[in-house]
Amino acid sequence: MSQTVHFQGNPVTVANSIPQAGSKAQTFTLVAKDLSDVTPRSVCG
């Protein structure tokens, strides 16, 4: 299932479904400029 939303005035197709407000995000890891791992836990106080 996909949905179309608008981002900066342009239509964007979103795969799957859009999370409900207040729902918890799945665990994920990003890479910082210094190549270190950044997780939600590492930036939340």
N, CA, C and O atoms as a Maestro MAE file, in Angstrom:
{
 s_m_m2io_version
 :::
 2.0.0
}

f_m_ct {
 s_m_title
 :::
 protein
 m_atom[180] {
  # First column is atom index #
  i_m_mmod_type
  r_m_x_coord
  r_m_y_coord
  r_m_z_coord
  i_m_residue_number
  s_m_chain_name
  s_m_pdb_residue_name
  s_m_pdb_atom_name
  i_m_atomic_number
  :::
  1 25 0.848 -1.181 0.000 1 A "MET " " N  " 7
  2 3 0.000 0.000 0.000 1 A "MET " " CA " 6
  3 2 0.891 1.241 0.000 1 A "MET " " C  " 6
  4 15 1.855 1.306 0.763 1 A "MET " " O  " 8
  5 25 0.590 2.194 -0.821 2 A "SER " " N  " 7
  6 3 1.344 3.442 -0.835 2 A "SER " " CA " 6
  7 2 0.377 4.614 -0.782 2 A "SER " " C  " 6
  8 15 -0.794 4.499 -1.143 2 A "SER " " O  " 8
  9 25 0.892 5.726 -0.329 3 A "GLN " " N  " 7
  10 3 0.110 6.952 -0.232 3 A "GLN " " CA " 6
  11 2 0.911 8.069 -0.869 3 A "GLN " " C  " 6
  12 15 2.140 8.018 -0.919 3 A "GLN " " O  " 8
  13 25 0.208 9.079 -1.356 4 A "THR " " N  " 7
  14 3 0.876 10.256 -1.890 4 A "THR " " CA " 6
  15 2 0.666 11.408 -0.925 4 A "THR " " C  " 6
  16 15 -0.461 11.713 -0.536 4 A "THR " " O  " 8
  17 25 1.771 12.046 -0.543 5 A "VAL " " N  " 7
  18 3 1.739 13.222 0.322 5 A "VAL " " CA " 6
  19 2 2.448 14.344 -0.417 5 A "VAL " " C  " 6
  20 15 3.038 14.116 -1.473 5 A "VAL " " O  " 8
  21 25 2.398 15.536 0.121 6 A "HIS " " N  " 7
  22 3 3.098 16.663 -0.496 6 A "HIS " " CA " 6
  23 2 4.226 17.126 0.419 6 A "HIS " " C  " 6
  24 15 4.023 17.327 1.616 6 A "HIS " " O  " 8
  25 25 5.410 17.293 -0.153 7 A "PHE " " N  " 7
  26 3 6.588 17.780 0.554 7 A "PHE " " CA " 6
  27 2 7.106 18.973 -0.216 7 A "PHE " " C  " 6
  28 15 7.487 18.850 -1.381 7 A "PHE " " O  " 8
  29 25 7.124 20.127 0.426 8 A "GLN " " N  " 7
  30 3 7.542 21.381 -0.201 8 A "GLN " " CA " 6
  31 2 6.789 21.611 -1.508 8 A "GLN " " C  " 6
  32 15 7.357 22.076 -2.497 8 A "GLN " " O  " 8
  33 25 5.499 21.277 -1.492 9 A "GLY " " N  " 7
  34 3 4.642 21.520 -2.639 9 A "GLY " " CA " 6
  35 2 4.701 20.467 -3.735 9 A "GLY " " C  " 6
  36 15 3.979 20.568 -4.727 9 A "GLY " " O  " 8
  37 25 5.545 19.463 -3.571 10 A "ASN " " N  " 7
  38 3 5.690 18.420 -4.585 10 A "ASN " " CA " 6
  39 2 5.096 17.103 -4.093 10 A "ASN " " C  " 6
  40 15 5.275 16.750 -2.927 10 A "ASN " " O  " 8
  41 25 4.392 16.369 -4.959 11 A "PRO " " N  " 7
  42 3 3.846 15.082 -4.552 11 A "PRO " " CA " 6
  43 2 4.960 14.049 -4.367 11 A "PRO " " C  " 6
  44 15 5.871 13.947 -5.189 11 A "PRO " " O  " 8
  45 25 4.872 13.293 -3.282 12 A "VAL " " N  " 7
  46 3 5.847 12.253 -2.966 12 A "VAL " " CA " 6
  47 2 5.072 10.989 -2.609 12 A "VAL " " C  " 6
  48 15 4.135 11.039 -1.813 12 A "VAL " " O  " 8
  49 25 5.458 9.858 -3.194 13 A "THR " " N  " 7
  50 3 4.813 8.593 -2.872 13 A "THR " " CA " 6
  51 2 5.507 7.975 -1.667 13 A "THR " " C  " 6
  52 15 6.729 7.830 -1.652 13 A "THR " " O  " 8
  53 25 4.724 7.613 -0.657 14 A "VAL " " N  " 7
  54 3 5.237 7.019 0.573 14 A "VAL " " CA " 6
  55 2 4.893 5.533 0.550 14 A "VAL " " C  " 6
  56 15 3.726 5.166 0.421 14 A "VAL " " O  " 8
  57 25 5.908 4.679 0.675 15 A "ALA " " N  " 7
  58 3 5.672 3.235 0.715 15 A "ALA " " CA " 6
  59 2 5.087 2.859 2.071 15 A "ALA " " C  " 6
  60 15 5.387 3.491 3.084 15 A "ALA " " O  " 8
  61 25 4.260 1.836 2.082 16 A "ASN " " N  " 7
  62 3 3.600 1.361 3.293 16 A "ASN " " CA " 6
  63 2 2.651 2.424 3.818 16 A "ASN " " C  " 6
  64 15 1.983 3.096 3.033 16 A "ASN " " O  " 8
  65 25 2.582 2.585 5.119 17 A "SER " " N  " 7
  66 3 1.648 3.551 5.693 17 A "SER " " CA " 6
  67 2 2.393 4.589 6.518 17 A "SER " " C  " 6
  68 15 3.506 4.344 6.983 17 A "SER " " O  " 8
  69 25 1.783 5.726 6.693 18 A "ILE " " N  " 7
  70 3 2.366 6.800 7.492 18 A "ILE " " CA " 6
  71 2 2.045 6.517 8.958 18 A "ILE " " C  " 6
  72 15 0.890 6.243 9.284 18 A "ILE " " O  " 8
  73 25 3.039 6.575 9.852 19 A "PRO " " N  " 7
  74 3 2.783 6.304 11.270 19 A "PRO " " CA " 6
  75 2 1.809 7.319 11.872 19 A "PRO " " C  " 6
  76 15 1.762 8.475 11.451 19 A "PRO " " O  " 8
  77 25 1.052 6.882 12.836 20 A "GLN " " N  " 7
  78 3 0.142 7.766 13.550 20 A "GLN " " CA " 6
  79 2 0.940 8.679 14.479 20 A "GLN " " C  " 6
  80 15 2.001 8.291 14.969 20 A "GLN " " O  " 8
  81 25 0.444 9.870 14.718 21 A "ALA " " N  " 7
  82 3 1.095 10.796 15.645 21 A "ALA " " CA " 6
  83 2 1.181 10.142 17.016 21 A "ALA " " C  " 6
  84 15 0.204 9.569 17.497 21 A "ALA " " O  " 8
  85 25 2.348 10.227 17.645 22 A "GLY " " N  " 7
  86 3 2.545 9.661 18.973 22 A "GLY " " CA " 6
  87 2 3.021 8.220 18.976 22 A "GLY " " C  " 6
  88 15 3.344 7.680 20.034 22 A "GLY " " O  " 8
  89 25 3.070 7.581 17.799 23 A "SER " " N  " 7
  90 3 3.542 6.193 17.763 23 A "SER " " CA " 6
  91 2 5.066 6.167 17.875 23 A "SER " " C  " 6
  92 15 5.739 7.138 17.526 23 A "SER " " O  " 8
  93 25 5.603 5.049 18.363 24 A "LYS " " N  " 7
  94 3 7.047 4.931 18.548 24 A "LYS " " CA " 6
  95 2 7.715 4.537 17.236 24 A "LYS " " C  " 6
  96 15 7.196 3.716 16.479 24 A "LYS " " O  " 8
  97 25 8.868 5.136 16.984 25 A "ALA " " N  " 7
  98 3 9.636 4.812 15.778 25 A "ALA " " CA " 6
  99 2 10.373 3.498 15.969 25 A "ALA " " C  " 6
  100 15 10.750 3.143 17.086 25 A "ALA " " O  " 8
  101 25 10.575 2.780 14.874 26 A "GLN " " N  " 7
  102 3 11.385 1.573 14.926 26 A "GLN " " CA " 6
  103 2 12.831 1.978 15.162 26 A "GLN " " C  " 6
  104 15 13.221 3.112 14.882 26 A "GLN " " O  " 8
  105 25 13.621 1.048 15.677 27 A "THR " " N  " 7
  106 3 15.035 1.313 15.913 27 A "THR " " CA " 6
  107 2 15.732 1.570 14.579 27 A "THR " " C  " 6
  108 15 15.497 0.865 13.598 27 A "THR " " O  " 8
  109 25 16.596 2.591 14.554 28 A "PHE " " N  " 7
  110 3 17.348 2.897 13.341 28 A "PHE " " CA " 6
  111 2 18.689 3.490 13.721 28 A "PHE " " C  " 6
  112 15 18.872 3.961 14.843 28 A "PHE " " O  " 8
  113 25 19.628 3.467 12.785 29 A "THR " " N  " 7
  114 3 20.960 4.030 12.993 29 A "THR " " CA " 6
  115 2 21.308 4.900 11.795 29 A "THR " " C  " 6
  116 15 21.135 4.496 10.645 29 A "THR " " O  " 8
  117 25 21.800 6.102 12.081 30 A "LEU " " N  " 7
  118 3 22.284 7.021 11.052 30 A "LEU " " CA " 6
  119 2 23.792 7.143 11.201 30 A "LEU " " C  " 6
  120 15 24.354 6.725 12.214 30 A "LEU " " O  " 8
  121 25 24.447 7.710 10.203 31 A "VAL " " N  " 7
  122 3 25.888 7.917 10.264 31 A "VAL " " CA " 6
  123 2 26.157 9.414 10.301 31 A "VAL " " C  " 6
  124 15 25.697 10.158 9.436 31 A "VAL " " O  " 8
  125 25 26.912 9.852 11.318 32 A "ALA " " N  " 7
  126 3 27.250 11.265 11.489 32 A "ALA " " CA " 6
  127 2 28.401 11.653 10.558 32 A "ALA " " C  " 6
  128 15 29.013 10.792 9.925 32 A "ALA " " O  " 8
  129 25 28.688 12.949 10.483 33 A "LYS " " N  " 7
  130 3 29.778 13.435 9.627 33 A "LYS " " CA " 6
  131 2 31.119 12.812 9.991 33 A "LYS " " C  " 6
  132 15 31.970 12.607 9.125 33 A "LYS " " O  " 8
  133 25 31.309 12.505 11.300 34 A "ASP " " N  " 7
  134 3 32.570 11.893 11.726 34 A "ASP " " CA " 6
  135 2 32.534 10.369 11.611 34 A "ASP " " C  " 6
  136 15 33.419 9.684 12.122 34 A "ASP " " O  " 8
  137 25 31.499 9.838 10.933 35 A "LEU " " N  " 7
  138 3 31.290 8.413 10.681 35 A "LEU " " CA " 6
  139 2 30.904 7.612 11.924 35 A "LEU " " C  " 6
  140 15 30.928 6.382 11.902 35 A "LEU " " O  " 8
  141 25 30.551 8.306 13.003 36 A "SER " " N  " 7
  142 3 30.063 7.596 14.188 36 A "SER " " CA " 6
  143 2 28.585 7.269 13.999 36 A "SER " " C  " 6
  144 15 27.887 7.919 13.220 36 A "SER " " O  " 8
  145 25 28.122 6.257 14.721 37 A "ASP " " N  " 7
  146 3 26.712 5.883 14.669 37 A "ASP " " CA " 6
  147 2 25.876 6.840 15.508 37 A "ASP " " C  " 6
  148 15 26.287 7.239 16.598 37 A "ASP " " O  " 8
  149 25 24.718 7.201 15.007 38 A "VAL " " N  " 7
  150 3 23.774 8.046 15.730 38 A "VAL " " CA " 6
  151 2 22.458 7.282 15.802 38 A "VAL " " C  " 6
  152 15 21.896 6.893 14.777 38 A "VAL " " O  " 8
  153 25 21.974 7.072 17.020 39 A "THR " " N  " 7
  154 3 20.701 6.389 17.239 39 A "THR " " CA " 6
  155 2 19.790 7.315 18.033 39 A "THR " " C  " 6
  156 15 20.270 8.281 18.627 39 A "THR " " O  " 8
  157 25 18.506 7.048 18.059 40 A "PRO " " N  " 7
  158 3 17.615 7.884 18.876 40 A "PRO " " CA " 6
  159 2 18.068 7.933 20.337 40 A "PRO " " C  " 6
  160 15 17.985 8.977 20.983 40 A "PRO " " O  " 8
  161 25 18.538 6.821 20.841 41 A "ARG " " N  " 7
  162 3 18.990 6.771 22.236 41 A "ARG " " CA " 6
  163 2 20.199 7.685 22.467 41 A "ARG " " C  " 6
  164 15 20.339 8.251 23.552 41 A "ARG " " O  " 8
  165 25 21.072 7.837 21.466 42 A "SER " " N  " 7
  166 3 22.280 8.648 21.644 42 A "SER " " CA " 6
  167 2 21.996 10.150 21.621 42 A "SER " " C  " 6
  168 15 22.836 10.934 22.061 42 A "SER " " O  " 8
  169 25 20.830 10.568 21.118 43 A "VAL " " N  " 7
  170 3 20.529 11.996 21.059 43 A "VAL " " CA " 6
  171 2 19.400 12.422 21.989 43 A "VAL " " C  " 6
  172 15 19.170 13.618 22.171 43 A "VAL " " O  " 8
  173 25 18.698 11.470 22.576 44 A "CYS " " N  " 7
  174 3 17.618 11.805 23.515 44 A "CYS " " CA " 6
  175 2 18.185 11.904 24.917 44 A "CYS " " C  " 6
  176 15 18.918 11.025 25.369 44 A "CYS " " O  " 8
  177 25 17.839 12.981 25.599 45 A "GLY " " N  " 7
  178 3 18.364 13.268 26.917 45 A "GLY " " CA " 6
  179 2 17.944 12.337 27.951 45 A "GLY " " C  " 6
  180 15 18.331 12.486 29.110 45 A "GLY " " O  " 8
  :::
 }
 m_bond[179] {
  # First column is bond index #
  i_m_from
  i_m_to
  i_m_order
  :::
  1 1 2 1
  2 2 3 1
  3 3 4 2
  4 3 5 1
  5 5 6 1
  6 6 7 1
  7 7 8 2
  8 7 9 1
  9 9 10 1
  10 10 11 1
  11 11 12 2
  12 11 13 1
  13 13 14 1
  14 14 15 1
  15 15 16 2
  16 15 17 1
  17 17 18 1
  18 18 19 1
  19 19 20 2
  20 19 21 1
  21 21 22 1
  22 22 23 1
  23 23 24 2
  24 23 25 1
  25 25 26 1
  26 26 27 1
  27 27 28 2
  28 27 29 1
  29 29 30 1
  30 30 31 1
  31 31 32 2
  32 31 33 1
  33 33 34 1
  34 34 35 1
  35 35 36 2
  36 35 37 1
  37 37 38 1
  38 38 39 1
  39 39 40 2
  40 39 41 1
  41 41 42 1
  42 42 43 1
  43 43 44 2
  44 43 45 1
  45 45 46 1
  46 46 47 1
  47 47 48 2
  48 47 49 1
  49 49 50 1
  50 50 51 1
  51 51 52 2
  52 51 53 1
  53 53 54 1
  54 54 55 1
  55 55 56 2
  56 55 57 1
  57 57 58 1
  58 58 59 1
  59 59 60 2
  60 59 61 1
  61 61 62 1
  62 62 63 1
  63 63 64 2
  64 63 65 1
  65 65 66 1
  66 66 67 1
  67 67 68 2
  68 67 69 1
  69 69 70 1
  70 70 71 1
  71 71 72 2
  72 71 73 1
  73 73 74 1
  74 74 75 1
  75 75 76 2
  76 75 77 1
  77 77 78 1
  78 78 79 1
  79 79 80 2
  80 79 81 1
  81 81 82 1
  82 82 83 1
  83 83 84 2
  84 83 85 1
  85 85 86 1
  86 86 87 1
  87 87 88 2
  88 87 89 1
  89 89 90 1
  90 90 91 1
  91 91 92 2
  92 91 93 1
  93 93 94 1
  94 94 95 1
  95 95 96 2
  96 95 97 1
  97 97 98 1
  98 98 99 1
  99 99 100 2
  100 99 101 1
  101 101 102 1
  102 102 103 1
  103 103 104 2
  104 103 105 1
  105 105 106 1
  106 106 107 1
  107 107 108 2
  108 107 109 1
  109 109 110 1
  110 110 111 1
  111 111 112 2
  112 111 113 1
  113 113 114 1
  114 114 115 1
  115 115 116 2
  116 115 117 1
  117 117 118 1
  118 118 119 1
  119 119 120 2
  120 119 121 1
  121 121 122 1
  122 122 123 1
  123 123 124 2
  124 123 125 1
  125 125 126 1
  126 126 127 1
  127 127 128 2
  128 127 129 1
  129 129 130 1
  130 130 131 1
  131 131 132 2
  132 131 133 1
  133 133 134 1
  134 134 135 1
  135 135 136 2
  136 135 137 1
  137 137 138 1
  138 138 139 1
  139 139 140 2
  140 139 141 1
  141 141 142 1
  142 142 143 1
  143 143 144 2
  144 143 145 1
  145 145 146 1
  146 146 147 1
  147 147 148 2
  148 147 149 1
  149 149 150 1
  150 150 151 1
  151 151 152 2
  152 151 153 1
  153 153 154 1
  154 154 155 1
  155 155 156 2
  156 155 157 1
  157 157 158 1
  158 158 159 1
  159 159 160 2
  160 159 161 1
  161 161 162 1
  162 162 163 1
  163 163 164 2
  164 163 165 1
  165 165 166 1
  166 166 167 1
  167 167 168 2
  168 167 169 1
  169 169 170 1
  170 170 171 1
  171 171 172 2
  172 171 173 1
  173 173 174 1
  174 174 175 1
  175 175 176 2
  176 175 177 1
  177 177 178 1
  178 178 179 1
  179 179 180 2
  :::
 }
}
